[in-house]
Amino acid sequence: MVLMVFSGKITAQQGFTWRPEHTQDWTNPPRVVTPGESARPPSDAIVLFDGTDLSAWQHADGSEPRWTLGNGFVTTVPGAGNIQTRRVFGSVQLHIEWRTPTDIPPQRTGQARGNSGIFLQSRYELQVLEGYNNPTYSNGMVGSIYKQTAPMVNASRRPGEWQVYDIFYFAPEFNGRGELLSPARITVIHNGVLIHHNTIIQGNTEFIGLPNYEAHGRLPLILQAHGGGPVDYRNIWIREL
């Protein structure tokens, strides 16, 4: 009897009599990860913000973050600039919680209400925006891959309530000549609701013009200080994939 395994598939010679154990794969067991309890991160997560300090973050020029620390959260400060992680990342699972303010004047609508963003690998923006009864262009609304793909649904809670993104991001791949081999892809769960499933990211999320890819490697995660009222963030952790 000859039993062979190719790329995880089991084959056998003709006439072989199968038994249950012949299709049991005991090789390369997945490593154990302890799930987080009560919103705590899993055991192999890198905690980027636990509500106490911003030591994992900096501004693009390397200076210390000038965002405001609150009671377990951090708040964007207009004019202070974006913040980015000191570490660089490729493909990741990211958990992040955020909320928009309740005191934005009603005459300010669309992109002027609680505007921020999460830039994966510093280039690809998942939009953060007030999405509760706040019409705007669909590929710029909350949960959009900015200026590219609208979310499947709008799962927003009211302003002032904490929102949750669970993001599964797979980085683009390039060959040695800088040519794109495979685009970035993303799956996003917003407040427990699937809003993107293996969505292709078409390139840099440009404010003006069309998306395009430029070869790059591992890069920081960026949180945007855009405007339209301060946005709070808390409980940020990441797992490298």
N, C-alpha and C positions, 0 to 999 in steps of 0.2 A: 504494500500500500504506500502510495506517495501522496502527501498532502502539501500543497504549496500556497503561499500567501503572497499576493501582489497588490501593493497599494491598499492594504486593508481588505481586499477581497480574497475569499478562500476558494480554491479550485482543487479538483481531485481527478485522478485517472478514472477512465470508464470502468464500470463494474464495481466501484467502491461503494460500500454500504455505510450510509451516513448514520452517525449517532449525535445526540444533542450537543455533546461537548465539542464536536468538530467545528461548530460554528460559534463557539464562545471565544471571544478575543480577550486574552489576559495580558496582552502586551501594552505598554505605554498607558497605564491608567491615568485618567485626568487627575491633576493635582487637587488637593483638598483646599477649598476656600470656605471659611466660616461666614455665613451670611450675617450682616449687621442686624442687631436687635434694636427696636425702638428708634429707627431712623439713624442708627449708627452705621458707619461705613464697614464694608467687609474687611476681612483680615489682611488682604493683600493690596488694599487701596492706598494711594498716596493722598493724604489729607492736605488739600490746598487752602482751606479756610475752615476753622472750627469755631469761629465766633470770637476768638480772643486776640489774634494778632494777624498781621499781614506779612509775616516773614517770608512766605513763599512767593511774594509778589514784588514787582518794581515797576517804575515807569520805563519807557523805551530807552531813555538816556541813562538808565541804571540808578536813578535817584529813588529814595524811599517813597512809597505811595502817599499821596496827599488826599486820599478818600477818607471819609469820616467813619470811625468805629462806633457802633452803637451797642446795645445790649444783646450781643450774640449775632449781630449782623454788621455789614459794611455798606455804606451809602455812596453812590457816585457823587462827585462834586463837579459841577459845570466849570470848565476852564482848567481843571486840574490835569486833564488828559487821561487817556486809557491806562489801564494797568495790565501787566502781563506776567506770566509765571517766570520764575528764574530758571526752572527746568524746561527742557524742550521735549516734545512728544511727537509721535507718529499716530498710529491707529490706537484708539482709546475707547473705553467706556467712561462716560462722564455723568455724574449726578450733580445737579445744581438747583438751588431754590432761589426764587426772586419774587419781588412784589413791586407794584407801581403805586404811586401816592394817591390819596383820596381828595386832595385839595387843588387839583389842577382846574383852572377856570373853564367852564363849559364851552366857551367860545374857541378854545384851543382843541382842535380835533386832529384825527389821523396821526401823522408822524410826529405831531407836537405833544403827544401824551405818553409820558413814561418811556421814552425811546432809549434803548441800549442795544447791546448785541454781544453774542458769544462767537469769537473768531477761532475756529479750529485751525491749527497750524498757522495762525496769524493771518489767514487769507480767506477763509470760507465762513461766512457769517450766518448763524442761526439767529433770526430776529427776536429781540425782546421788546415788547411794546404792550401798552394797554390794549387789550383785545375785547373787552366787555362793552358791547354797544358802541363801538368806535370804528365806523367804516373807514377804510383806506384801500389802496390798491392791493389786490389779493396776493401778489408776489412780494409784497412788503409788509404784510400784516404779521401779527404775532405768530410765531412758529414757522414762518417762511424761510426757505433758503433764499436770502435776500436777492431780489430782482431776478430770481430764477424759477423757483417752484413754490407754489402755495401749499399750505398744509391740507391734508385730506379733510379735516374738520377743524372748527374753532372750539377748543376745549377750555377756554378762559374762565377763570373765576373773576369775581368782582375786584375792582381796585381796592388795595389795602389788604387783600387776602394773599397768602403765600401760594405761589405757583411752583410746580416741580417739572423740571426737564430731566428725563433719563435718555441719554444720547449714546448711540453705538456708531462710532465713526471709523471708517476704514480709509486710510490715506491713499492718495494716488501713487502710482508707480511709474518710474521713468527709466529709460535705458541709459547707457553710458554716453550717448550723444545728446541727452536731454530731451528725447522724444517721449511723448506720453504712451505708456503701455496699457495702463488701465486707469480710469478716472476715480476720484474719490466717491465714496458712497456713504449714505447716512440713514440710520433708523432712529426715530425720535418718538418717545412717549411723553405726552404732555398731560399732567394731572391724571395719570393712569390710562390715558386714551392714546392709541396709536395714531400719529399724524403724518409720519413718513415711514415708508417701508422700503429699505434698500434703494433709496432715491439717489440717482446719479447727480453729483455736483459737477456742473459744466465748466468750472474754472473759477478764478477769482471772482468774488461777488462785488462787482463794480457798481458804484452809484451812477456813473455816466458811461454809456457804451456797453459793449457785449462782453461776456465772460471769456477768459482765456487762461490757458495753463502756462506756467513757467516752471521749469524744473527746480525742485527744492528738496531738502531733506527734513529732518526733525526740526520743529519750530515751537516757540512758546504758544500757549493759550492766551488769548487776549479778551478782556472784558472792556466794553466800550463805555466811555463817558460822553454821551451824545447830546442830551438836552431834553426838553419837554418835561421837566420835573425830575427830581432825584429818584433813582431806582435802588432798592435794597437787595443785597445778596446774602445768603447764608448757606451753611452745610454743603460745601463744595469738596467733592472727592473725585478721584480719577483712578482708573485701572489701565495699565498698558496692555494692549492686546498683541 
